[in-house]
Amino acid sequence: MKDYDFLVLGSGIAGLVFALEVSKLGRVAVVTKRSLQDCNTEYAQGGIAAVLDEQDSFEQHVNDTWIAGAELGKQEVIRRVIEDGPKLIQYLIDLGTDFTRLDNTYDKRLENLSLTREGGHSHRRVAYAADSTGHQIMQALIDNCKKNPNIDIFEDHIAIDLITQHHIPQPDSFLPGITCWGAYVMDTATNQVEVFRAKKTLMATGGASRVYAHNTNPEVSTGDGMAMARLAGARLANMEFVQFHPTAFWTAEGETFLISEALRGEGAVLKLTDGSCFMENYHPLGNLAPRDIVSRAIDAELKKRGEKYCWLDARHIDHEQLRRHFPYIDSKLREHGIDFTRDPIPVAPAAHYFCGGVLSTIDGLTDIKNLYAAGEVACTGLHGANRLASNSLLEALVVAWNASKHPSITEDVVFPTIPEWQQMNSFYENEWVIISHNREILATIMHGYCGIRRSRRLLKYALSRLENIYNEVNNFYQHNAVRKEVVETRNLAVIAIAVVRSALMRKESRGAHFLIDNPERNDEIFRRDTVI
């Protein structure tokens, strides 16, 4: 057994900010599936949104967030997150985050930050570090965590289950509500499972876009935290709202990476392969319309023409400015023989971000006592039905900070007797080779039947097939020694079912959920969260 005051599952901005702050109160374990850098924060290109210009206002940022979220977000949550933005960006700067500045000199003043604009924003309010904002934030956070004597880092470890009453022998299990006392964690190098006992546990495990065949997320984004919380008895909310990023790089081989929305913020234009523009036909903001509208517009045009990609054209933008602002995109495109100062970029929508997740408060509290959630794994009510660009890093930062300061974080905990993990001796490799194909099938089903445009008939068909997949995988999980691939596939199946069930519950179209059976919004009945 490993004994800590705080257990952090995940190593993105939410997990590391929380770890740094609670390390002032006790010992912290940070558990991450691969290296600390393997998280969605690392790959965040565009930036972090906050009101940092005197021409801007909290009210305008609140309104932009509310409108982008199709008026489903929680106004009080939106306001609190946005009002905390400036002070916490200053916190990141003080930790050493090297944001791009107006005069290219290093100082810690917010007034000297260079700001860009992205879709859905009425002002330039996105602080960035070229096109590698997440990387710069991670470097600062990792450097601070590694030199902190109160933080132990466990890379190449995966949490399998939250430790709750479900694991505790009677009579200790007869306790009111559900309580978390840490997690069972497996070392993926040895497949050994250990008890990580902790007074307080934060889930910062990120999203689940790997549930879709075409996505922008790293391989670790398999919805582990959402699935573990669901299996432990926590509620999930708004799982139908999966945001597809409109401009993921397209190749015939299926290799993809994100082309930041900031490129359109600087003037890049979406065009069909015949060179014609089309976004003005779909929204007054044209290329800077909210992401759900841009993704649906591209999807509709591609299906109409039987094509697989369109162009993102940045050739008319000052070449030096392009290379200076987007060095990462420039280098990645050059690997594929594309010079974006001379060539248009082939792009298509890809699954990108979960607006839903574990139902939680702005302070990270969940249904389960001593369990907190922050970042993409959580559903606080900020995003509503569709995330406003660059609000995700902001939410993760604010909620993680709030959770670390919440009065409950210092409450004492009485531990029951926690049993060791009951490891099976056998692992039927031949059987798993057959069942493992379900992971690819699951992703294909989700992309085809629960993608950008949905129908109730296909959703019902998907649900039936996904439940069969879950039963197969879970049966194997219950009767074999545990392995990372099995746990991830089980978790993906749990999340896929939750997304489809939620999509069937919402009989309207709103934000990132478009149902061809009910193409209009219905505020009278459905202006509410979808809760499982």
C-alpha positions in Angstrom: 0.0 0.0 0.0 1.1 3.5 -0.8 -0.2 6.1 1.6 -0.7 9.7 0.7 -2.7 12.7 1.7 -3.7 13.5 -1.9 -3.9 11.4 -5.0 -4.0 13.0 -8.4 -5.0 10.9 -11.4 -3.8 12.7 -14.6 -1.0 15.1 -15.3 -2.4 17.9 -17.4 -2.9 21.5 -16.2 -5.7 20.6 -13.8 -3.8 17.8 -12.1 -0.5 19.6 -11.8 -1.9 22.9 -10.5 -3.9 21.0 -7.9 -0.8 19.0 -7.0 1.3 22.1 -6.5 -1.2 23.8 -4.3 -2.2 20.9 -2.0 1.5 20.0 -1.7 1.5 22.9 0.8 -0.8 20.7 3.0 0.6 17.2 2.7 2.1 14.5 0.6 0.9 14.1 -3.0 1.1 11.3 -5.5 0.6 12.1 -9.2 -0.3 9.1 -11.3 -0.2 9.3 -15.1 -0.6 6.6 -17.8 2.5 7.5 -19.7 4.9 10.4 -19.2 3.8 13.7 -17.6 3.7 15.3 -21.0 1.2 12.8 -22.5 -2.0 14.7 -21.9 -4.3 17.0 -23.9 -2.8 20.1 -22.3 0.5 19.4 -24.0 -1.2 19.4 -27.4 -3.3 22.6 -26.8 -2.2 25.0 -29.5 -4.5 28.0 -29.5 -4.3 29.4 -26.0 -6.1 30.3 -22.8 -9.0 32.8 -22.8 -9.4 35.6 -20.3 -10.3 39.2 -20.1 -6.9 40.9 -20.4 -7.6 43.9 -22.6 -9.1 47.1 -21.2 -11.4 47.2 -24.3 -12.8 43.8 -23.3 -15.1 43.0 -20.3 -16.2 40.1 -18.1 -19.7 40.7 -19.3 -18.7 40.2 -23.0 -16.7 37.1 -22.2 -19.7 35.7 -20.2 -22.1 36.4 -23.1 -19.8 34.8 -25.7 -19.5 31.7 -23.5 -23.3 31.6 -23.0 -24.1 32.0 -26.7 -21.4 29.5 -27.8 -22.9 27.0 -25.3 -26.3 27.3 -26.9 -27.6 28.9 -23.7 -27.3 25.7 -21.7 -24.4 26.7 -19.4 -24.8 27.7 -15.8 -24.5 31.5 -15.7 -23.1 31.7 -12.1 -20.4 29.1 -13.0 -19.5 31.0 -16.3 -19.2 34.3 -14.4 -17.0 32.9 -11.6 -14.7 31.0 -14.0 -14.2 34.1 -16.2 -13.7 36.5 -13.3 -10.9 34.3 -11.9 -9.2 34.1 -15.2 -6.8 37.1 -15.1 -5.4 36.3 -11.6 -4.7 32.7 -12.5 -3.0 33.5 -15.8 -0.8 35.7 -13.7 -0.3 32.6 -11.5 0.9 30.6 -14.5 3.3 33.5 -15.5 4.7 33.6 -12.0 5.4 29.8 -12.3 7.4 30.5 -15.4 5.0 30.1 -18.3 6.5 31.9 -21.3 3.5 33.5 -23.1 4.0 35.5 -26.3 4.4 39.1 -25.5 3.9 42.3 -27.5 7.5 43.5 -27.4 9.2 40.1 -27.3 10.8 40.9 -23.9 10.3 38.8 -20.8 8.3 40.4 -18.0 5.4 39.3 -15.8 2.9 42.0 -16.6 -0.5 40.9 -18.0 -0.6 44.2 -20.0 2.3 43.0 -22.2 0.7 39.8 -23.4 0.0 39.4 -27.0 -3.6 38.4 -27.6 -5.4 36.6 -30.5 -9.0 36.0 -31.4 -10.7 32.7 -32.0 -14.2 31.6 -33.2 -17.1 32.8 -31.1 -15.1 35.5 -29.3 -16.1 39.1 -29.7 -12.6 40.4 -28.7 -9.0 39.4 -28.8 -8.7 37.7 -25.4 -6.7 34.5 -26.0 -3.2 34.5 -24.4 -0.9 32.2 -26.3 2.7 31.0 -26.7 3.1 30.8 -30.5 1.1 27.7 -31.4 2.4 25.6 -28.5 0.6 27.2 -25.5 -0.1 23.9 -23.8 3.5 22.8 -24.1 4.8 26.0 -22.5 2.3 25.7 -19.6 3.2 22.1 -19.1 6.9 22.9 -19.0 6.4 25.4 -16.3 4.2 23.1 -14.2 6.4 20.0 -14.6 9.5 21.9 -13.6 7.8 23.1 -10.5 6.4 19.7 -9.6 9.7 17.9 -10.1 11.5 20.1 -7.7 8.8 19.9 -5.1 9.8 17.4 -2.3 6.2 16.8 -1.3 5.2 15.5 -4.8 5.9 11.9 -6.0 5.4 11.2 -9.7 4.3 7.8 -11.0 4.6 7.6 -14.7 3.5 4.6 -16.7 0.8 3.8 -14.1 -2.9 3.5 -14.8 -5.7 3.7 -12.3 -8.1 0.7 -12.6 -10.8 1.4 -10.1 -11.6 4.1 -7.5 -11.6 2.5 -4.0 -15.1 2.9 -2.5 -17.6 0.9 -0.5 -17.9 -1.5 -3.4 -14.5 -3.0 -2.5 -14.8 -2.9 1.3 -15.8 -6.1 3.2 -18.9 -5.9 5.4 -19.7 -4.4 7.8 -17.4 -1.5 7.0 -19.2 -1.1 3.6 -22.4 0.0 5.3 -21.7 3.7 5.2 -24.0 6.5 4.1 -23.4 7.7 0.5 -20.4 6.7 -1.5 -16.8 7.6 -0.3 -13.5 7.4 -2.1 -10.3 6.4 -0.3 -7.9 6.4 -3.3 -7.5 4.0 -6.2 -6.2 0.7 -7.3 -3.3 1.5 -9.6 -1.4 -0.7 -12.0 2.3 -0.3 -13.0 2.1 -0.9 -16.7 5.7 -2.2 -16.9 5.1 -5.0 -14.4 1.2 -5.4 -14.5 1.3 -5.3 -10.7 -1.6 -3.6 -9.0 -1.1 -1.6 -5.8 -3.4 0.3 -3.4 -2.9 4.0 -3.5 -4.6 5.1 -0.3 -5.4 8.8 -0.1 -7.6 11.2 2.0 -8.6 13.1 -1.1 -8.5 12.1 -4.8 -8.6 14.4 -7.8 -9.6 13.0 -11.2 -7.8 15.1 -13.9 -7.8 12.3 -16.4 -8.9 14.4 -19.4 -11.4 13.5 -22.1 -12.4 10.5 -24.2 -12.2 11.5 -27.8 -10.4 8.2 -28.6 -13.9 6.7 -28.6 -14.1 8.1 -32.2 -12.1 6.7 -35.1 -11.0 10.2 -36.3 -9.9 12.4 -33.4 -7.3 15.0 -32.4 -6.4 13.5 -29.0 -3.3 11.6 -27.8 -3.6 7.8 -27.3 -4.2 8.2 -23.5 -7.6 9.9 -24.0 -9.7 6.9 -23.3 -12.2 8.3 -20.8 -10.7 6.4 -17.8 -11.8 8.9 -15.1 -15.3 9.3 -16.5 -15.7 5.5 -16.7 -14.3 4.9 -13.2 -16.5 7.5 -11.7 -19.5 6.1 -13.5 -18.8 2.5 -12.4 -18.3 3.8 -8.8 -21.7 5.5 -8.8 -21.1 9.1 -9.8 -23.4 10.9 -12.3 -22.3 11.8 -15.8 -23.9 14.9 -17.5 -24.2 16.2 -21.0 -22.2 13.4 -22.6 -24.0 13.9 -25.9 -22.1 17.2 -26.5 -18.9 16.0 -28.1 -17.2 18.9 -29.9 -15.7 18.1 -33.3 -12.8 20.4 -34.1 -13.5 21.7 -37.7 -9.9 21.8 -38.9 -7.9 18.6 -38.2 -5.2 17.9 -40.8 -6.4 15.2 -43.2 -4.4 12.5 -44.9 -5.6 9.4 -46.8 -3.6 7.3 -44.3 -5.7 8.7 -41.4 -2.8 10.4 -39.7 -4.1 13.7 -38.1 -3.1 16.6 -35.9 -4.9 19.8 -34.9 -4.8 22.9 -37.0 -5.5 25.6 -34.5 -8.5 27.8 -34.7 -6.2 30.7 -34.1 -5.1 30.3 -37.8 -8.6 31.4 -38.8 -8.5 34.0 -36.1 -5.5 35.5 -38.0 -7.4 35.4 -41.3 -7.2 31.9 -42.8 -10.2 31.0 -44.9 -12.1 27.7 -45.4 -12.6 26.7 -49.1 -13.9 23.8 -51.0 -11.5 21.9 -53.3 -12.8 24.0 -56.3 -11.6 27.1 -54.5 -15.0 28.5 -53.5 -15.7 29.9 -50.0 -18.8 28.6 -48.2 -18.9 29.6 -44.5 -20.7 32.9 -45.2 -23.7 30.8 -46.3 -23.9 29.2 -42.8 -23.3 32.0 -40.2 -22.8 35.8 -40.1 -19.3 35.3 -38.5 -18.3 33.2 -41.5 -14.9 31.5 -40.7 -15.1 32.6 -37.1 -18.4 31.0 -36.3 -18.6 28.7 -33.3 -17.0 25.3 -33.7 -20.2 23.3 -33.9 -21.5 25.4 -36.8 -18.2 25.3 -38.7 -18.0 21.5 -38.2 -21.5 20.9 -39.4 -21.0 23.2 -42.4 -17.9 21.4 -43.5 -19.6 18.0 -42.9 -22.6 19.0 -45.0 -20.5 20.3 -47.9 -18.3 17.3 -48.0 -21.2 14.9 -48.0 -22.9 16.9 -50.7 -19.9 16.6 -52.9 -18.8 13.1 -51.9 -15.4 14.5 -50.8 -13.3 13.8 -47.7 -11.6 17.1 -47.0 -11.7 20.8 -47.8 -9.0 23.5 -47.8 -7.8 25.9 -45.1 -6.2 28.7 -47.1 -3.7 30.9 -45.2 -1.6 31.9 -48.3 -2.7 35.5 -48.3 -1.5 36.2 -44.7 1.9 37.8 -44.2 4.4 34.8 -44.5 6.7 36.0 -41.7 3.8 36.5 -39.4 2.5 33.0 -40.2 5.8 31.2 -39.4 6.3 33.3 -36.3 2.9 32.6 -34.8 2.5 29.0 -35.9 5.9 27.3 -35.8 4.6 23.9 -34.6 1.9 23.7 -37.3 4.5 24.9 -39.9 7.0 22.1 -38.9 4.3 19.4 -38.8 2.9 20.4 -42.3 6.5 20.4 -43.7 6.8 16.8 -42.6 3.9 16.1 -45.0 5.4 18.2 -47.8 3.1 21.2 -47.3 4.3 24.8 -47.0 1.3 26.8 -45.7 2.6 30.1 -47.2 2.2 28.5 -50.7 -0.1 25.6 -50.3 -3.7 25.2 -48.9 -4.0 22.8 -46.0 -6.3 19.7 -46.3 -8.6 19.6 -43.3 -11.7 17.8 -42.0 -13.6 17.7 -38.7 -12.4 15.3 -36.0 -13.6 14.5 -32.5 -11.8 16.9 -30.1 -13.4 17.7 -26.8 -16.1 16.4 -24.4 -18.3 19.2 -23.0 -19.9 16.7 -20.7 -18.3 14.5 -18.0 -18.5 13.8 -14.3 -21.1 16.1 -12.8 -19.2 18.4 -10.5 -19.2 21.9 -9.0 -16.9 24.8 -9.8 -14.9 23.7 -6.7 -14.5 20.2 -8.2 -16.8 18.4 -5.8 -18.6 15.3 -7.2 -21.3 12.9 -6.0 -18.6 10.8 -4.2 -17.2 12.1 -1.0 -13.5 12.9 -1.0 -13.5 12.6 -4.8 -12.9 15.8 -6.9 -12.8 16.3 -10.7 -11.3 19.1 -12.8 -10.6 19.7 -16.5 -12.2 17.8 -19.4 -13.2 14.9 -17.2 -15.6 17.2 -15.3 -18.9 18.8 -16.3 -19.2 22.0 -14.2 -21.7 23.8 -16.4 -19.2 26.2 -18.0 -19.4 24.9 -21.6 -23.1 24.1 -21.9 -23.8 22.4 -25.2 -20.6 23.6 -27.0 -17.3 24.9 -25.7 -16.1 28.4 -26.6 -12.6 28.2 -28.0 -9.7 28.3 -25.4 -12.1 28.2 -22.5 -11.0 24.6 -21.6 -7.6 25.5 -20.2 -9.2 28.3 -18.3 -11.8 26.0 -16.7 -9.2 23.3 -15.8 -7.0 26.0 -14.2 -9.8 27.7 -12.2 -11.6 24.5 -11.0 -8.3 22.8 -9.9 -7.3 25.9 -8.0 -10.7 26.2 -6.4 -10.6 22.5 -5.4 -7.3 22.9 -3.7 -8.7 25.8 -1.6 -12.1 24.3 -0.7 -12.7 23.8 3.0 -13.4 20.1 2.6 -9.8 19.5 1.3 -8.5 19.7 4.9 -11.2 17.5 6.5 -9.8 14.4 8.2 -10.6 11.0 6.9 -11.1 7.7 8.7 -10.1 4.8 6.5 -11.8 1.4 6.5 -9.7 -1.8 6.0 -8.9 -1.7 2.3 -8.3 -5.2 0.7 -5.5 -5.8 -1.8 -6.4 -6.2 -5.5 -7.5 -9.7 -6.2 -5.3 -10.5 -9.2 -6.3 -13.4 -11.5 -3.4 -15.8 -12.5 -4.4 -16.4 -16.1 -4.6 -14.2 -19.2 -6.1 -15.9 -22.2 -4.1 -14.2 -25.0 -5.8 -15.9 -27.9 -9.2 -14.9 -26.6 -8.1 -11.3 -26.1 -6.7 -11.1 -29.6 -10.3 -11.7 -30.9 -12.0 -9.4 -28.4 -9.5 -6.6 -28.8 -10.8 -5.9 -32.3 -13.9 -4.5 -30.5 -11.9 -1.3 -29.8 -11.6 -0.5 -33.5 -15.2 -1.6 -34.2 -16.4 0.6 -31.3 -14.6 3.7 -32.7 -16.0 3.0 -36.2 -19.5 2.7 -34.8 -19.3 6.0 -32.9 -17.8 7.9 -35.9 -20.5 6.6 -38.3 -23.6 6.5 -36.1 -23.0 9.1 -33.4 -20.8 11.8 -35.1 -21.6 15.3 -36.2 -25.1 14.6 -37.6 -27.2 11.9 -35.8 -30.4 10.1 -36.2 -32.4 8.2 -33.6 -32.6 5.1 -35.8 -28.8 4.8 -36.1 -28.3 5.8 -32.4 -30.5 2.8 -31.3 -28.6 0.5 -33.6 -25.3 1.8 -32.2 -26.5 1.3 -28.6 -27.4 -2.4 -29.2 -24.0 -3.1 -30.7 -22.1 -1.1 -28.1 -23.8 -3.0 -25.2 -22.8 -6.3 -26.7 -19.2 -5.0 -27.0 -19.2 -3.9 -23.4 -20.5 -7.3 -22.2 -17.8 -9.1 -24.1 -15.0 -6.9 -22.9 -16.2 -6.7 -19.3 -16.7 -10.5 -19.1 -13.1 -10.9 -20.2 -12.0 -8.2 -17.7 -13.8 -10.1 -14.8 -12.1 -13.4 -15.5 -8.6 -12.6 -16.5 -5.5 -10.9 -15.1 -5.8 -7.1 -15.6 -4.0 -5.4 -18.5 -3.9 -1.8 -19.6 -5.4 -2.5 -23.0 -8.4 -4.4 -21.4 -9.1 -1.6 -18.9 -9.0 1.1 -21.6 -11.3 -0.9 -23.9 -13.7 -1.4 -21.0 -13.6 2.3 -20.3 -14.2 3.3 -23.9 -17.2 1.0 -24.1 -18.7 2.6 -20.9 -18.2 6.1 -22.4 -19.6 5.2 -25.8 -22.8 3.8 -24.2 -23.1 7.0 -22.1 -22.7 9.2 -25.2 -25.3 7.3 -27.2 -27.8 7.1 -24.3 -27.5 10.8 -23.7 -28.0 11.5 -27.4 -31.2 9.5 -27.4 -32.4 11.3 -24.3 -32.1 14.8 -25.9 -34.8 15.0 -28.6 -33.7 18.3 -30.0 -30.7 19.8 -31.7 -28.5 22.1 -29.6 -24.8 23.0 -29.8 -22.6 20.0 -30.6 -25.6 17.7 -30.7 -27.4 17.7 -34.1 -30.3 15.3 -34.5 -31.8 15.1 -38.0 -35.1 13.9 -36.5 -35.4 17.0 -34.4 -33.3 19.7 -36.1 -34.7 22.6 -34.0 -33.9 23.7 -30.5 -36.6 23.1 -27.8 -36.0 25.4 -24.9 -39.3 24.6 -23.3 -38.4 21.0 -22.6 -34.6 20.6 -23.1 -32.9 23.6 -21.6 -31.5 21.4 -18.9 -28.6 19.0 -18.4 -28.8 15.4 -19.6 -27.9 13.4 -16.5 -27.1 9.6 -16.3 
